[in-house]
Amino acid sequence: MVSPFLVNLFMETLKIDILNPKARKLLRNLADQNLIAIRESKPSTLRSVLKNLRSKSEQAPDLDTITSEVEKVRSRRYSDK
């Protein structure tokens, strides 16, 4: 018998794109057997990503600063071609 402590050492998280509805049924069966755990995640929007980044920063960049940085990167990227 494997110790529960050892089982947790080998846990990993995967992101899976389900292409066939049959796969969802198989995953639900595995979850019912306590072999996997299924967590639904909501897609993050640009607004929520920016809000999260700004909350972690002492001074958040404004839209003009972000726009100028994006334009600098674009100009460098497209000038190399």
N, CA, C and O atoms as a CHARMM CRD file, in Angstrom:
* protein
*
  324
    1    1 MET  N      0.84200  -1.18100   0.00000 PROA 1      0.00000
    2    1 MET  CA     0.00000   0.00000   0.00000 PROA 1      0.00000
    3    1 MET  C      0.88600   1.24200   0.00000 PROA 1      0.00000
    4    1 MET  O      1.87500   1.30400   0.73000 PROA 1      0.00000
    5    2 VAL  N      0.53500   2.21600  -0.80800 PROA 2      0.00000
    6    2 VAL  CA     1.31000   3.44100  -0.93700 PROA 2      0.00000
    7    2 VAL  C      0.81300   4.46100   0.08300 PROA 2      0.00000
    8    2 VAL  O     -0.39100   4.65300   0.25400 PROA 2      0.00000
    9    3 SER  N      1.74100   5.09800   0.74200 PROA 3      0.00000
   10    3 SER  CA     1.39000   6.11500   1.72600 PROA 3      0.00000
   11    3 SER  C      0.75400   7.31700   1.03400 PROA 3      0.00000
   12    3 SER  O      1.19200   7.68800  -0.05500 PROA 3      0.00000
   13    4 PRO  N     -0.27400   7.94400   1.63700 PROA 4      0.00000
   14    4 PRO  CA    -0.87500   9.14400   1.03400 PROA 4      0.00000
   15    4 PRO  C      0.14900  10.26600   0.86900 PROA 4      0.00000
   16    4 PRO  O      0.03200  11.08900  -0.03900 PROA 4      0.00000
   17    5 PHE  N      1.14800  10.29800   1.74400 PROA 5      0.00000
   18    5 PHE  CA     2.18200  11.32100   1.63100 PROA 5      0.00000
   19    5 PHE  C      2.94800  11.16100   0.32100 PROA 5      0.00000
   20    5 PHE  O      3.26000  12.15300  -0.33800 PROA 5      0.00000
   21    6 LEU  N      3.24800   9.93700  -0.05500 PROA 6      0.00000
   22    6 LEU  CA     3.97900   9.68600  -1.29600 PROA 6      0.00000
   23    6 LEU  C      3.13700  10.00200  -2.52800 PROA 6      0.00000
   24    6 LEU  O      3.66400  10.46000  -3.54200 PROA 6      0.00000
   25    7 VAL  N      1.86100   9.76400  -2.44100 PROA 7      0.00000
   26    7 VAL  CA     0.98500  10.04900  -3.56800 PROA 7      0.00000
   27    7 VAL  C      0.99900  11.54500  -3.87100 PROA 7      0.00000
   28    7 VAL  O      1.02600  11.93500  -5.03800 PROA 7      0.00000
   29    8 ASN  N      0.98300  12.37600  -2.85200 PROA 8      0.00000
   30    8 ASN  CA     0.97800  13.81200  -3.05200 PROA 8      0.00000
   31    8 ASN  C      2.28600  14.32800  -3.64200 PROA 8      0.00000
   32    8 ASN  O      2.30500  15.39600  -4.25400 PROA 8      0.00000
   33    9 LEU  N      3.36300  13.60100  -3.47100 PROA 9      0.00000
   34    9 LEU  CA     4.62800  14.02100  -4.05000 PROA 9      0.00000
   35    9 LEU  C      4.60000  13.96700  -5.56700 PROA 9      0.00000
   36    9 LEU  O      5.33700  14.70000  -6.22700 PROA 9      0.00000
   37   10 PHE  N      3.76700  13.11900  -6.12000 PROA 10     0.00000
   38   10 PHE  CA     3.74000  12.92300  -7.56200 PROA 10     0.00000
   39   10 PHE  C      2.57500  13.63200  -8.23700 PROA 10     0.00000
   40   10 PHE  O      2.30000  13.37700  -9.41000 PROA 10     0.00000
   41   11 MET  N      1.89500  14.50400  -7.53500 PROA 11     0.00000
   42   11 MET  CA     0.77200  15.22200  -8.11100 PROA 11     0.00000
   43   11 MET  C      1.28200  16.27200  -9.08900 PROA 11     0.00000
   44   11 MET  O      2.26900  16.95700  -8.82300 PROA 11     0.00000
   45   12 GLU  N      0.60800  16.38800 -10.20900 PROA 12     0.00000
   46   12 GLU  CA     0.93500  17.42600 -11.16800 PROA 12     0.00000
   47   12 GLU  C     -0.34700  17.98300 -11.74900 PROA 12     0.00000
   48   12 GLU  O     -1.38900  17.32900 -11.71300 PROA 12     0.00000
   49   13 THR  N     -0.27200  19.17200 -12.27700 PROA 13     0.00000
   50   13 THR  CA    -1.42900  19.82600 -12.85300 PROA 13     0.00000
   51   13 THR  C     -1.23400  19.92500 -14.35600 PROA 13     0.00000
   52   13 THR  O     -0.16700  20.31600 -14.83000 PROA 13     0.00000
   53   14 LEU  N     -2.27100  19.56800 -15.09900 PROA 14     0.00000
   54   14 LEU  CA    -2.23900  19.62200 -16.54700 PROA 14     0.00000
   55   14 LEU  C     -3.41200  20.44400 -17.05700 PROA 14     0.00000
   56   14 LEU  O     -4.48600  20.43800 -16.45600 PROA 14     0.00000
   57   15 LYS  N     -3.21500  21.13700 -18.13800 PROA 15     0.00000
   58   15 LYS  CA    -4.32000  21.81200 -18.81000 PROA 15     0.00000
   59   15 LYS  C     -4.64200  20.98500 -20.03800 PROA 15     0.00000
   60   15 LYS  O     -3.76600  20.72700 -20.86400 PROA 15     0.00000
   61   16 ILE  N     -5.88900  20.56900 -20.16200 PROA 16     0.00000
   62   16 ILE  CA    -6.29300  19.65500 -21.22500 PROA 16     0.00000
   63   16 ILE  C     -7.41500  20.29400 -22.04300 PROA 16     0.00000
   64   16 ILE  O     -8.40100  20.77900 -21.48800 PROA 16     0.00000
   65   17 ASP  N     -7.25500  20.28700 -23.35500 PROA 17     0.00000
   66   17 ASP  CA    -8.33100  20.72000 -24.24800 PROA 17     0.00000
   67   17 ASP  C     -9.12300  19.49100 -24.64700 PROA 17     0.00000
   68   17 ASP  O     -8.57300  18.55000 -25.22000 PROA 17     0.00000
   69   18 ILE  N    -10.40200  19.49700 -24.34700 PROA 18     0.00000
   70   18 ILE  CA   -11.25700  18.34600 -24.65000 PROA 18     0.00000
   71   18 ILE  C    -11.80200  18.52900 -26.06100 PROA 18     0.00000
   72   18 ILE  O    -12.51500  19.49200 -26.34200 PROA 18     0.00000
   73   19 LEU  N    -11.46100  17.60300 -26.93900 PROA 19     0.00000
   74   19 LEU  CA   -11.88300  17.67800 -28.33600 PROA 19     0.00000
   75   19 LEU  C    -13.10000  16.81200 -28.62700 PROA 19     0.00000
   76   19 LEU  O    -13.81600  17.04100 -29.60100 PROA 19     0.00000
   77   20 ASN  N    -13.32600  15.83400 -27.79200 PROA 20     0.00000
   78   20 ASN  CA   -14.41500  14.89500 -28.00800 PROA 20     0.00000
   79   20 ASN  C    -15.20900  14.76400 -26.70800 PROA 20     0.00000
   80   20 ASN  O    -14.61300  14.58800 -25.64600 PROA 20     0.00000
   81   21 PRO  N    -16.53100  14.84500 -26.76700 PROA 21     0.00000
   82   21 PRO  CA   -17.34900  14.71900 -25.55300 PROA 21     0.00000
   83   21 PRO  C    -17.12200  13.42200 -24.79000 PROA 21     0.00000
   84   21 PRO  O    -17.34100  13.37400 -23.57900 PROA 21     0.00000
   85   22 LYS  N    -16.68800  12.37400 -25.47400 PROA 22     0.00000
   86   22 LYS  CA   -16.42600  11.09900 -24.80000 PROA 22     0.00000
   87   22 LYS  C    -15.27600  11.24800 -23.80500 PROA 22     0.00000
   88   22 LYS  O    -15.24600  10.57500 -22.77500 PROA 22     0.00000
   89   23 ALA  N    -14.34500  12.12300 -24.11900 PROA 23     0.00000
   90   23 ALA  CA   -13.21300  12.33400 -23.21700 PROA 23     0.00000
   91   23 ALA  C    -13.69200  12.95200 -21.90700 PROA 23     0.00000
   92   23 ALA  O    -13.18400  12.60600 -20.84000 PROA 23     0.00000
   93   24 ARG  N    -14.66100  13.85800 -21.97500 PROA 24     0.00000
   94   24 ARG  CA   -15.21200  14.46800 -20.75500 PROA 24     0.00000
   95   24 ARG  C    -15.82800  13.39300 -19.86500 PROA 24     0.00000
   96   24 ARG  O    -15.66500  13.41900 -18.64500 PROA 24     0.00000
   97   25 LYS  N    -16.53400  12.45400 -20.48000 PROA 25     0.00000
   98   25 LYS  CA   -17.15400  11.36300 -19.71800 PROA 25     0.00000
   99   25 LYS  C    -16.07900  10.50500 -19.04200 PROA 25     0.00000
  100   25 LYS  O    -16.22900  10.12100 -17.88200 PROA 25     0.00000
  101   26 LEU  N    -15.01000  10.20800 -19.75900 PROA 26     0.00000
  102   26 LEU  CA   -13.90900   9.43800 -19.17400 PROA 26     0.00000
  103   26 LEU  C    -13.28400  10.17300 -17.99200 PROA 26     0.00000
  104   26 LEU  O    -12.98200   9.56800 -16.96400 PROA 26     0.00000
  105   27 LEU  N    -13.09500  11.47800 -18.14500 PROA 27     0.00000
  106   27 LEU  CA   -12.51500  12.26600 -17.05100 PROA 27     0.00000
  107   27 LEU  C    -13.43900  12.28700 -15.84000 PROA 27     0.00000
  108   27 LEU  O    -12.98100  12.18800 -14.70200 PROA 27     0.00000
  109   28 ARG  N    -14.73500  12.41400 -16.08500 PROA 28     0.00000
  110   28 ARG  CA   -15.69800  12.40100 -14.96900 PROA 28     0.00000
  111   28 ARG  C    -15.66300  11.05000 -14.25000 PROA 28     0.00000
  112   28 ARG  O    -15.76900  10.99200 -13.02500 PROA 28     0.00000
  113   29 ASN  N    -15.51500   9.96700 -15.01400 PROA 29     0.00000
  114   29 ASN  CA   -15.41500   8.63600 -14.39300 PROA 29     0.00000
  115   29 ASN  C    -14.16600   8.54600 -13.51400 PROA 29     0.00000
  116   29 ASN  O    -14.22500   7.99400 -12.41500 PROA 29     0.00000
  117   30 LEU  N    -13.05100   9.07800 -13.98000 PROA 30     0.00000
  118   30 LEU  CA   -11.83200   9.08000 -13.17100 PROA 30     0.00000
  119   30 LEU  C    -12.01500   9.91500 -11.90800 PROA 30     0.00000
  120   30 LEU  O    -11.51600   9.55400 -10.84200 PROA 30     0.00000
  121   31 ALA  N    -12.72700  11.02500 -12.02800 PROA 31     0.00000
  122   31 ALA  CA   -12.98400  11.87000 -10.85700 PROA 31     0.00000
  123   31 ALA  C    -13.89200  11.15200  -9.86900 PROA 31     0.00000
  124   31 ALA  O    -13.70300  11.26200  -8.65700 PROA 31     0.00000
  125   32 ASP  N    -14.87300  10.41800 -10.37700 PROA 32     0.00000
  126   32 ASP  CA   -15.77000   9.65800  -9.50000 PROA 32     0.00000
  127   32 ASP  C    -15.02300   8.58700  -8.71600 PROA 32     0.00000
  128   32 ASP  O    -15.43700   8.21700  -7.61800 PROA 32     0.00000
  129   33 GLN  N    -13.92700   8.09100  -9.27500 PROA 33     0.00000
  130   33 GLN  CA   -13.11700   7.07100  -8.61000 PROA 33     0.00000
  131   33 GLN  C    -12.01800   7.70300  -7.74100 PROA 33     0.00000
  132   33 GLN  O    -11.14800   7.00000  -7.22600 PROA 33     0.00000
  133   34 ASN  N    -12.06300   9.00500  -7.58600 PROA 34     0.00000
  134   34 ASN  CA   -11.07300   9.76200  -6.80500 PROA 34     0.00000
  135   34 ASN  C     -9.64800   9.56700  -7.31500 PROA 34     0.00000
  136   34 ASN  O     -8.69000   9.57700  -6.54200 PROA 34     0.00000
  137   35 LEU  N     -9.52700   9.39000  -8.62800 PROA 35     0.00000
  138   35 LEU  CA    -8.20200   9.26900  -9.22900 PROA 35     0.00000
  139   35 LEU  C     -7.68600  10.62900  -9.70200 PROA 35     0.00000
  140   35 LEU  O     -6.47900  10.86500  -9.75500 PROA 35     0.00000
  141   36 ILE  N     -8.61500  11.51000 -10.04300 PROA 36     0.00000
  142   36 ILE  CA    -8.25000  12.87000 -10.44300 PROA 36     0.00000
  143   36 ILE  C     -9.24700  13.84300  -9.82200 PROA 36     0.00000
  144   36 ILE  O    -10.31100  13.44000  -9.35300 PROA 36     0.00000
  145   37 ALA  N     -8.90000  15.10200  -9.82300 PROA 37     0.00000
  146   37 ALA  CA    -9.81500  16.15700  -9.38600 PROA 37     0.00000
  147   37 ALA  C    -10.00000  17.12000 -10.55900 PROA 37     0.00000
  148   37 ALA  O     -9.03500  17.51400 -11.21300 PROA 37     0.00000
  149   38 ILE  N    -11.22800  17.48100 -10.80600 PROA 38     0.00000
  150   38 ILE  CA   -11.53600  18.40300 -11.90100 PROA 38     0.00000
  151   38 ILE  C    -11.89700  19.75200 -11.30200 PROA 38     0.00000
  152   38 ILE  O    -12.78700  19.85800 -10.45900 PROA 38     0.00000
  153   39 ARG  N    -11.18700  20.78400 -11.75400 PROA 39     0.00000
  154   39 ARG  CA   -11.48900  22.14500 -11.33500 PROA 39     0.00000
  155   39 ARG  C    -11.79400  22.97000 -12.57600 PROA 39     0.00000
  156   39 ARG  O    -10.99900  23.00600 -13.51600 PROA 39     0.00000
  157   40 GLU  N    -12.92000  23.61700 -12.57800 PROA 40     0.00000
  158   40 GLU  CA   -13.26900  24.49100 -13.69300 PROA 40     0.00000
  159   40 GLU  C    -12.55900  25.82400 -13.48900 PROA 40     0.00000
  160   40 GLU  O    -12.46300  26.32200 -12.36700 PROA 40     0.00000
  161   41 SER  N    -12.07200  26.38700 -14.56800 PROA 41     0.00000
  162   41 SER  CA   -11.43400  27.69300 -14.46000 PROA 41     0.00000
  163   41 SER  C    -12.10500  28.66000 -15.41900 PROA 41     0.00000
  164   41 SER  O    -12.45500  28.30900 -16.54600 PROA 41     0.00000
  165   42 LYS  N    -12.27100  29.86200 -14.95100 PROA 42     0.00000
  166   42 LYS  CA   -12.88300  30.86000 -15.82100 PROA 42     0.00000
  167   42 LYS  C    -11.78600  31.50700 -16.66000 PROA 42     0.00000
  168   42 LYS  O    -10.67700  31.72300 -16.17300 PROA 42     0.00000
  169   43 PRO  N    -12.08800  31.81300 -17.90600 PROA 43     0.00000
  170   43 PRO  CA   -11.07500  32.45800 -18.74200 PROA 43     0.00000
  171   43 PRO  C    -10.79000  33.86200 -18.22900 PROA 43     0.00000
  172   43 PRO  O    -11.70400  34.58500 -17.83300 PROA 43     0.00000
  173   44 SER  N     -9.53300  34.23700 -18.23900 PROA 44     0.00000
  174   44 SER  CA    -9.17900  35.56700 -17.75700 PROA 44     0.00000
  175   44 SER  C     -9.26300  36.56200 -18.90100 PROA 44     0.00000
  176   44 SER  O     -8.84300  36.28200 -20.02300 PROA 44     0.00000
  177   45 THR  N     -9.79800  37.69200 -18.60400 PROA 45     0.00000
  178   45 THR  CA    -9.89400  38.75300 -19.59900 PROA 45     0.00000
  179   45 THR  C     -8.72000  39.69800 -19.42000 PROA 45     0.00000
  180   45 THR  O     -8.06700  39.70600 -18.37700 PROA 45     0.00000
  181   46 LEU  N     -8.46500  40.47900 -20.42600 PROA 46     0.00000
  182   46 LEU  CA    -7.37500  41.44400 -20.35100 PROA 46     0.00000
  183   46 LEU  C     -7.57800  42.38600 -19.17600 PROA 46     0.00000
  184   46 LEU  O     -6.62700  42.74100 -18.48000 PROA 46     0.00000
  185   47 ARG  N     -8.81300  42.78500 -18.96200 PROA 47     0.00000
  186   47 ARG  CA    -9.10100  43.70500 -17.85900 PROA 47     0.00000
  187   47 ARG  C     -8.73700  43.08900 -16.50800 PROA 47     0.00000
  188   47 ARG  O     -8.15400  43.76000 -15.65700 PROA 47     0.00000
  189   48 SER  N     -9.07700  41.81700 -16.31000 PROA 48     0.00000
  190   48 SER  CA    -8.76800  41.17400 -15.03200 PROA 48     0.00000
  191   48 SER  C     -7.27400  40.95500 -14.86700 PROA 48     0.00000
  192   48 SER  O     -6.75500  41.03900 -13.75400 PROA 48     0.00000
  193   49 VAL  N     -6.57400  40.67400 -15.96500 PROA 49     0.00000
  194   49 VAL  CA    -5.12000  40.51800 -15.89500 PROA 49     0.00000
  195   49 VAL  C     -4.46800  41.84300 -15.51600 PROA 49     0.00000
  196   49 VAL  O     -3.59400  41.88600 -14.65000 PROA 49     0.00000
  197   50 LEU  N     -4.89300  42.91700 -16.16300 PROA 50     0.00000
  198   50 LEU  CA    -4.33900  44.23700 -15.83600 PROA 50     0.00000
  199   50 LEU  C     -4.65000  44.63300 -14.39800 PROA 50     0.00000
  200   50 LEU  O     -3.79600  45.18500 -13.70500 PROA 50     0.00000
  201   51 LYS  N     -5.85800  44.35600 -13.95400 PROA 51     0.00000
  202   51 LYS  CA    -6.23100  44.68100 -12.57700 PROA 51     0.00000
  203   51 LYS  C     -5.35500  43.92500 -11.59000 PROA 51     0.00000
  204   51 LYS  O     -4.91700  44.48700 -10.58600 PROA 51     0.00000
  205   52 ASN  N     -5.09800  42.64800 -11.87400 PROA 52     0.00000
  206   52 ASN  CA    -4.24700  41.83500 -11.01100 PROA 52     0.00000
  207   52 ASN  C     -2.81700  42.37400 -10.99100 PROA 52     0.00000
  208   52 ASN  O     -2.20700  42.47500  -9.92600 PROA 52     0.00000
  209   53 LEU  N     -2.28400  42.72000 -12.15500 PROA 53     0.00000
  210   53 LEU  CA    -0.92200  43.25600 -12.21900 PROA 53     0.00000
  211   53 LEU  C     -0.82100  44.59100 -11.47800 PROA 53     0.00000
  212   53 LEU  O      0.14000  44.84100 -10.75000 PROA 53     0.00000
  213   54 ARG  N     -1.80900  45.42600 -11.67500 PROA 54     0.00000
  214   54 ARG  CA    -1.78600  46.74200 -11.03000 PROA 54     0.00000
  215   54 ARG  C     -1.91400  46.63600  -9.51700 PROA 54     0.00000
  216   54 ARG  O     -1.35700  47.45900  -8.79000 PROA 54     0.00000
  217   55 SER  N     -2.63700  45.63800  -9.03800 PROA 55     0.00000
  218   55 SER  CA    -2.80400  45.48900  -7.59200 PROA 55     0.00000
  219   55 SER  C     -1.50300  45.05800  -6.92200 PROA 55     0.00000
  220   55 SER  O     -1.31700  45.27900  -5.72500 PROA 55     0.00000
  221   56 LYS  N     -0.59800  44.44300  -7.69200 PROA 56     0.00000
  222   56 LYS  CA     0.66400  43.97800  -7.14000 PROA 56     0.00000
  223   56 LYS  C      1.78600  45.00100  -7.30400 PROA 56     0.00000
  224   56 LYS  O      2.90200  44.77700  -6.83700 PROA 56     0.00000
  225   57 SER  N      1.50400  46.09600  -7.95000 PROA 57     0.00000
  226   57 SER  CA     2.51800  47.10900  -8.21100 PROA 57     0.00000
  227   57 SER  C      2.27400  48.33500  -7.34000 PROA 57     0.00000
  228   57 SER  O      1.13100  48.70200  -7.06500 PROA 57     0.00000
  229   58 GLU  N      3.36000  48.95800  -6.91400 PROA 58     0.00000
  230   58 GLU  CA     3.21200  50.17600  -6.11600 PROA 58     0.00000
  231   58 GLU  C      2.69200  51.31700  -6.97700 PROA 58     0.00000
  232   58 GLU  O      1.84400  52.09800  -6.54600 PROA 58     0.00000
  233   59 GLN  N      3.20900  51.40500  -8.19900 PROA 59     0.00000
  234   59 GLN  CA     2.75400  52.44900  -9.10900 PROA 59     0.00000
  235   59 GLN  C      2.39500  51.78900 -10.43000 PROA 59     0.00000
  236   59 GLN  O      3.27200  51.35100 -11.17300 PROA 59     0.00000
  237   60 ALA  N      1.12500  51.72100 -10.71100 PROA 60     0.00000
  238   60 ALA  CA     0.65400  51.04200 -11.91400 PROA 60     0.00000
  239   60 ALA  C      0.82100  51.95100 -13.12000 PROA 60     0.00000
  240   60 ALA  O      0.58200  53.15500 -13.02500 PROA 60     0.00000
  241   61 PRO  N      1.23400  51.38600 -14.26600 PROA 61     0.00000
  242   61 PRO  CA     1.35700  52.20000 -15.47000 PROA 61     0.00000
  243   61 PRO  C     -0.02000  52.57800 -16.00000 PROA 61     0.00000
  244   61 PRO  O     -0.97800  51.81200 -15.88900 PROA 61     0.00000
  245   62 ASP  N     -0.09900  53.76500 -16.57400 PROA 62     0.00000
  246   62 ASP  CA    -1.36600  54.18000 -17.15700 PROA 62     0.00000
  247   62 ASP  C     -1.44900  53.67400 -18.59300 PROA 62     0.00000
  248   62 ASP  O     -0.48500  53.11100 -19.11100 PROA 62     0.00000
  249   63 LEU  N     -2.57300  53.86800 -19.22200 PROA 63     0.00000
  250   63 LEU  CA    -2.81100  53.34300 -20.55900 PROA 63     0.00000
  251   63 LEU  C     -1.83400  53.92500 -21.57700 PROA 63     0.00000
  252   63 LEU  O     -1.40300  53.21700 -22.48800 PROA 63     0.00000
  253   64 ASP  N     -1.48100  55.18800 -21.44100 PROA 64     0.00000
  254   64 ASP  CA    -0.53900  55.81000 -22.37500 PROA 64     0.00000
  255   64 ASP  C      0.84200  55.17400 -22.29000 PROA 64     0.00000
  256   64 ASP  O      1.49800  54.97000 -23.31200 PROA 64     0.00000
  257   65 THR  N      1.28200  54.86200 -21.08700 PROA 65     0.00000
  258   65 THR  CA     2.58300  54.22200 -20.89700 PROA 65     0.00000
  259   65 THR  C      2.58100  52.82500 -21.51000 PROA 65     0.00000
  260   65 THR  O      3.53500  52.43200 -22.18200 PROA 65     0.00000
  261   66 ILE  N      1.52000  52.09200 -21.27900 PROA 66     0.00000
  262   66 ILE  CA     1.40800  50.74900 -21.84200 PROA 66     0.00000
  263   66 ILE  C      1.41000  50.82400 -23.36600 PROA 66     0.00000
  264   66 ILE  O      2.09300  50.04400 -24.02800 PROA 66     0.00000
  265   67 THR  N      0.64500  51.76200 -23.92000 PROA 67     0.00000
  266   67 THR  CA     0.56200  51.91700 -25.36800 PROA 67     0.00000
  267   67 THR  C      1.91500  52.26100 -25.96900 PROA 67     0.00000
  268   67 THR  O      2.28700  51.71000 -27.00500 PROA 67     0.00000
  269   68 SER  N      2.65200  53.16000 -25.33900 PROA 68     0.00000
  270   68 SER  CA     3.96200  53.53200 -25.87800 PROA 68     0.00000
  271   68 SER  C      4.93700  52.35400 -25.83500 PROA 68     0.00000
  272   68 SER  O      5.72600  52.17200 -26.76200 PROA 68     0.00000
  273   69 GLU  N      4.88800  51.55800 -24.77300 PROA 69     0.00000
  274   69 GLU  CA     5.75700  50.37700 -24.69400 PROA 69     0.00000
  275   69 GLU  C      5.40500  49.36000 -25.78100 PROA 69     0.00000
  276   69 GLU  O      6.29200  48.77200 -26.40000 PROA 69     0.00000
  277   70 VAL  N      4.12500  49.16200 -26.00200 PROA 70     0.00000
  278   70 VAL  CA     3.68900  48.22900 -27.04400 PROA 70     0.00000
  279   70 VAL  C      4.16300  48.72000 -28.40700 PROA 70     0.00000
  280   70 VAL  O      4.64400  47.92900 -29.21800 PROA 70     0.00000
  281   71 GLU  N      4.03200  50.00300 -28.66000 PROA 71     0.00000
  282   71 GLU  CA     4.47400  50.56000 -29.94200 PROA 71     0.00000
  283   71 GLU  C      5.98100  50.42200 -30.12300 PROA 71     0.00000
  284   71 GLU  O      6.43900  50.16000 -31.23500 PROA 71     0.00000
  285   72 LYS  N      6.76100  50.59000 -29.05900 PROA 72     0.00000
  286   72 LYS  CA     8.21500  50.41600 -29.14500 PROA 72     0.00000
  287   72 LYS  C      8.56800  48.98000 -29.52300 PROA 72     0.00000
  288   72 LYS  O      9.41300  48.74400 -30.38600 PROA 72     0.00000
  289   73 VAL  N      7.91600  48.03300 -28.87200 PROA 73     0.00000
  290   73 VAL  CA     8.17700  46.62400 -29.16000 PROA 73     0.00000
  291   73 VAL  C      7.77800  46.29400 -30.58800 PROA 73     0.00000
  292   73 VAL  O      8.50200  45.58400 -31.28500 PROA 73     0.00000
  293   74 ARG  N      6.63700  46.80000 -31.02900 PROA 74     0.00000
  294   74 ARG  CA     6.18200  46.53900 -32.40200 PROA 74     0.00000
  295   74 ARG  C      7.15300  47.12200 -33.41300 PROA 74     0.00000
  296   74 ARG  O      7.48600  46.47300 -34.40500 PROA 74     0.00000
  297   75 SER  N      7.60500  48.33200 -33.16900 PROA 75     0.00000
  298   75 SER  CA     8.51600  48.96300 -34.13400 PROA 75     0.00000
  299   75 SER  C      9.83300  48.19100 -34.20700 PROA 75     0.00000
  300   75 SER  O     10.39100  48.02200 -35.29100 PROA 75     0.00000
  301   76 ARG  N     10.33400  47.72100 -33.06300 PROA 76     0.00000
  302   76 ARG  CA    11.56500  46.91300 -33.07800 PROA 76     0.00000
  303   76 ARG  C     11.33700  45.58900 -33.80800 PROA 76     0.00000
  304   76 ARG  O     12.17900  45.14500 -34.58800 PROA 76     0.00000
  305   77 ARG  N     10.19700  44.97200 -33.54500 PROA 77     0.00000
  306   77 ARG  CA     9.90100  43.67300 -34.15400 PROA 77     0.00000
  307   77 ARG  C      9.79800  43.78900 -35.67000 PROA 77     0.00000
  308   77 ARG  O     10.36600  42.97400 -36.39600 PROA 77     0.00000
  309   78 TYR  N      9.07400  44.80000 -36.15000 PROA 78     0.00000
  310   78 TYR  CA     8.83100  44.90800 -37.57800 PROA 78     0.00000
  311   78 TYR  C      9.96200  45.60000 -38.33100 PROA 78     0.00000
  312   78 TYR  O     10.01700  45.50800 -39.55700 PROA 78     0.00000
  313   79 SER  N     10.85200  46.27900 -37.64900 PROA 79     0.00000
  314   79 SER  CA    12.00300  46.89000 -38.32500 PROA 79     0.00000
  315   79 SER  C     13.06500  45.85800 -38.67200 PROA 79     0.00000
  316   79 SER  O     13.88700  46.09200 -39.55800 PROA 79     0.00000
  317   80 ASP  N     13.06000  44.70800 -37.97900 PROA 80     0.00000
  318   80 ASP  CA    14.02700  43.64900 -38.24300 PROA 80     0.00000
  319   80 ASP  C     13.69300  42.86400 -39.49300 PROA 80     0.00000
  320   80 ASP  O     14.55300  42.15400 -40.01500 PROA 80     0.00000
  321   81 LYS  N     12.47700  42.96700 -39.98800 PROA 81     0.00000
  322   81 LYS  CA    12.05400  42.16100 -41.14700 PROA 81     0.00000
  323   81 LYS  C     12.40700  42.83400 -42.43900 PROA 81     0.00000
  324   81 LYS  O     12.12600  42.30000 -43.51100 PROA 81     0.00000
